[in-house]
Amino acid sequence: MQICQLPPPLKPGDTFAVIAPSGTLREREALEKGLQIFQSRGYQVKLCSGYDRRWGYLAGTDTERRSQLATLLQDPAYPALLCLRGGYGGARLLEDWHWPIAAPKWLIGFSDITSLLWSYGKQGVSGVHAPLLTTIHAEPDWSIQRLFNWLEGRSIEPLQGTSWRGGHSLGLLLPANLTVATHLLGTAAQPCLEQVILAFEDVAEAPYRIDRMLTQWRMLGLFKQISGIALGRFSQCEPTPHLPSFTVTEVLQDRLADLNIPIVADLPFGHDGVNAALPVGRWVELDGDRGTLAVLNSSSPDN
């Protein structure tokens, strides 16, 4: 994977365009609370036409959502695209999709937005794996500040987790929802994984499903290409009651422990809790001895 370019830093007065590339809007109260957070920092937020469309579980047809994304990417009035919510549907936009030639701009979201973040990263532009407009109201102050620090061109603090396997590695960060990322494997949206540090989170997946996905990565030989693994929160991933099962932690340890690369778990990102912002395609340092993940400020790991 190549290092991704950062869009120009944002400043109060700039306008975020809200896009809905995935699931249809359900959290109107959370939407209003999210708007207040961005507006309180001096930013304009534009709820673009179609943000509240509904086509089954999707926020409009594929054609409508593609058109919205393509139009806003090319509109210089909006230096940042803020995703409304996750759900499902982002990958549907990438079939026969070509990113329009336009100035780099911020793309912000997580969960199902993994598909767009990965594809945009392949174009050489760094998006941000970070809270959605409808989830940011639940973030603690330090997490919200972390996101704005990054968007406004300031450095961000290392994240502290738990060491699962020691060692030290440098790599280009590729954050993702595990389920969405697994379904991108072998498609045009999958980036090159050489010299990458994967950062995984997931929600509402039974342990055997996590096992199945990680086994697919193993059988494809993809874990042999990467430099390290950072694990966030795997929430609502409990076994079915009264049935034999491993815990999700036991599955993760079983499937990853023999990879001979640094692994740090319990990092504060993912669903149902703190979701600290993580940039796509930027150099990071994963310290498996100290249990930390640090975003480097330079464009080269040697500086």
C-alpha positions in Angstrom: 0.0 0.0 0.0 1.2 3.5 -0.8 1.1 6.3 1.8 -2.1 8.3 1.4 -2.1 12.1 1.0 -3.8 14.2 3.6 -6.4 16.7 2.4 -5.8 20.3 3.4 -6.4 21.0 7.1 -9.9 22.2 7.9 -10.7 25.5 9.8 -13.8 26.8 11.5 -16.1 28.3 8.8 -15.6 25.3 6.4 -18.5 23.2 5.5 -19.0 19.5 6.0 -21.3 17.8 3.4 -23.3 15.0 5.0 -23.6 12.0 2.7 -25.6 8.8 3.2 -23.8 6.1 1.2 -25.1 3.2 3.2 -28.1 2.5 5.4 -31.2 4.7 5.7 -31.5 7.2 8.5 -33.1 5.9 11.7 -31.5 8.0 14.5 -33.0 11.5 14.1 -32.3 12.6 17.7 -28.7 11.5 17.3 -28.4 13.4 14.0 -29.5 16.6 15.8 -27.0 16.1 18.6 -24.2 15.4 16.0 -25.0 18.6 14.1 -24.7 20.6 17.3 -21.2 19.3 18.0 -19.9 20.4 14.6 -21.7 23.7 14.7 -20.4 24.5 18.2 -16.9 24.4 16.8 -17.7 27.0 14.2 -18.3 24.6 11.2 -21.1 24.6 8.7 -22.9 21.3 8.1 -24.9 20.8 4.9 -27.5 18.0 5.0 -27.3 17.3 1.3 -30.4 16.4 -0.8 -31.2 12.7 -0.4 -29.7 12.3 3.1 -33.0 10.9 4.4 -34.1 8.9 1.4 -35.2 5.3 1.9 -35.0 2.3 -0.4 -35.5 -0.8 1.7 -32.6 -0.7 4.2 -30.6 1.6 2.0 -30.5 5.4 1.9 -31.7 5.5 -1.7 -31.0 3.5 -4.8 -27.4 2.8 -5.8 -27.7 5.3 -8.6 -29.0 8.0 -6.2 -26.2 7.4 -3.7 -23.5 7.2 -6.3 -24.7 10.4 -7.8 -24.7 12.1 -4.4 -21.1 11.0 -3.7 -19.7 11.9 -7.1 -21.3 15.3 -7.1 -20.1 16.2 -3.6 -16.6 14.9 -4.3 -16.3 17.4 -7.2 -17.9 20.4 -5.5 -15.2 22.7 -4.1 -17.6 24.2 -1.6 -17.2 21.1 0.6 -13.7 20.2 1.8 -15.0 17.4 3.9 -17.6 14.6 3.5 -19.1 13.3 6.7 -21.0 10.0 6.6 -24.4 10.0 8.2 -24.5 6.4 9.4 -23.2 2.9 8.6 -25.5 -0.1 8.3 -25.0 -1.6 4.9 -24.6 -0.5 1.3 -21.3 1.2 0.7 -19.8 -1.7 -1.2 -22.7 -1.7 -3.6 -21.5 1.8 -4.8 -18.0 0.4 -5.7 -19.2 -2.0 -8.4 -18.0 -0.4 -11.7 -17.2 2.8 -9.8 -14.5 5.2 -10.7 -13.5 7.9 -8.3 -13.9 11.3 -10.1 -10.8 13.4 -10.6 -11.0 16.1 -7.9 -9.0 17.8 -5.2 -8.5 15.5 -2.1 -11.1 16.1 0.6 -11.8 14.5 3.9 -14.0 11.4 4.1 -15.1 10.5 7.6 -16.9 7.4 8.9 -16.5 3.8 10.1 -18.3 0.5 10.1 -19.8 0.0 6.7 -17.9 3.0 5.5 -14.8 0.8 5.6 -15.5 -0.1 1.9 -15.3 3.6 0.8 -12.3 4.4 3.1 -10.3 1.5 1.6 -11.3 2.3 -2.0 -10.5 6.0 -1.5 -7.2 5.0 0.0 -6.3 3.1 -3.1 -6.7 6.4 -4.9 -4.0 7.8 -2.6 -6.2 9.9 -0.4 -6.4 9.4 3.4 -9.8 9.2 4.9 -10.5 9.0 8.7 -12.0 5.9 10.4 -13.9 7.9 13.0 -17.4 8.5 14.4 -20.3 9.1 12.1 -22.6 12.1 12.4 -25.2 9.9 14.2 -22.6 8.4 16.7 -20.3 11.3 17.6 -22.6 12.6 20.3 -21.8 9.5 22.4 -18.0 10.2 22.3 -16.1 11.5 25.3 -14.6 15.0 24.9 -11.1 13.7 24.3 -12.2 11.6 21.4 -14.1 14.4 19.8 -11.1 16.7 20.3 -8.8 14.0 18.8 -10.9 14.0 15.6 -10.8 17.8 15.2 -7.1 17.8 16.0 -6.5 15.5 13.1 -8.8 17.3 10.7 -7.3 20.7 11.6 -3.7 19.6 11.0 -2.5 18.8 14.5 -0.9 15.7 15.9 -2.9 13.1 17.9 -1.8 11.2 20.9 -0.9 7.4 20.9 -3.7 5.0 21.9 -3.1 2.6 24.8 -4.2 -1.0 24.6 -3.1 -4.4 25.9 -0.1 -6.3 24.6 -1.0 -9.7 23.1 2.3 -10.3 21.3 5.4 -8.2 21.7 7.7 -6.6 19.2 7.8 -3.3 17.4 6.7 -2.5 13.8 6.1 0.4 11.5 3.5 0.3 8.8 0.7 2.1 7.0 -2.5 2.0 9.0 -5.5 0.3 7.5 -8.4 0.5 9.9 -11.6 -1.5 9.2 -14.6 -3.3 10.3 -13.6 -6.9 10.0 -16.8 -8.2 8.4 -16.8 -5.4 5.7 -13.1 -5.8 5.1 -13.4 -9.6 4.7 -16.0 -9.1 2.0 -13.7 -6.8 0.1 -10.9 -9.4 -0.3 -10.2 -10.2 -3.9 -12.1 -7.2 -5.2 -10.8 -4.0 -6.8 -11.4 -2.2 -3.4 -8.8 -4.3 -1.6 -5.6 -2.4 -1.1 -2.1 -4.0 -1.3 -1.5 -5.2 2.3 2.3 -5.2 2.2 3.8 -3.1 5.0 0.3 -2.6 6.5 -0.8 -2.6 10.1 -4.4 -3.7 10.2 -6.8 -2.3 12.8 -9.9 -4.4 13.2 -13.2 -3.9 15.1 -16.6 -5.5 14.8 -20.1 -5.7 16.2 -22.8 -8.3 16.6 -20.9 -11.2 15.1 -20.9 -14.6 16.9 -17.5 -16.0 17.8 -17.7 -18.7 15.1 -18.3 -16.0 12.5 -15.2 -14.1 13.6 -13.3 -17.4 13.4 -14.6 -18.0 9.9 -13.5 -14.6 8.7 -10.0 -14.8 10.2 -9.6 -18.3 8.8 -10.3 -16.9 5.4 -7.6 -14.3 5.8 -5.2 -17.1 6.9 -6.1 -19.4 4.0 -5.5 -16.5 1.5 -2.1 -16.0 3.1 -2.8 -12.3 3.7 -1.6 -12.2 7.3 1.9 -13.1 6.0 2.1 -9.7 4.2 1.3 -7.4 7.1 3.4 -5.8 9.8 1.1 -5.9 12.8 -2.5 -6.1 14.0 -4.3 -3.6 16.3 -7.6 -4.7 17.7 -10.3 -2.5 18.9 -13.7 -3.4 20.4 -15.6 -6.5 19.4 -18.9 -5.6 20.9 -22.1 -7.7 21.1 -20.0 -10.7 20.0 -21.0 -13.0 22.8 -21.7 -16.7 22.1 -25.2 -18.0 21.9 -26.4 -18.9 25.4 -26.4 -22.6 26.4 -24.4 -23.7 23.3 -20.8 -24.8 23.2 -18.5 -22.0 22.1 -15.3 -20.1 22.4 -15.4 -16.5 23.5 -14.6 -13.9 20.9 -11.3 -13.2 22.7 -10.4 -16.9 22.6 -11.1 -16.9 18.9 -9.0 -13.8 18.2 -6.1 -15.2 20.2 -6.3 -18.6 18.6 -6.4 -17.3 15.0 -3.8 -14.5 15.5 -1.3 -15.6 18.1 1.0 -17.6 15.8 1.5 -14.8 13.2 4.9 -13.7 14.5 4.0 -10.0 14.4 3.1 -7.4 17.1 -0.5 -7.6 18.3 -2.1 -5.0 20.5 -5.7 -5.5 21.7 -8.3 -3.5 23.7 -7.6 -0.3 21.8 -10.4 2.4 22.2 -12.1 2.2 18.8 -15.1 0.5 17.4 -18.8 0.3 18.1 -20.6 0.7 21.5 -17.9 2.7 23.2 -15.1 5.2 22.5 -14.3 5.3 18.8 -11.0 7.2 18.6 -10.2 8.6 15.1 -7.7 6.6 13.0 -6.3 7.9 9.7 -6.2 5.6 6.6 -2.9 5.0 4.9 -0.6 6.9 7.2 2.5 5.7 9.0 2.0 4.4 12.5 4.1 2.7 15.1 2.7 -0.4 16.8 4.5 -1.3 20.0 3.6 -4.7 21.1 5.7 -4.5 24.3 4.0 -1.3 25.6 0.7 -2.0 24.0 0.5 1.3 22.1 -0.5 2.5 18.6 1.0 5.9 17.6 0.3 7.9 14.4 3.5 9.4 13.1 3.5 13.0 12.0 5.9 12.5 9.1 5.2 11.1 5.6 8.1 8.7 6.0 8.8 6.2 8.9 12.5 7.3 8.8 11.8 10.9 9.7 
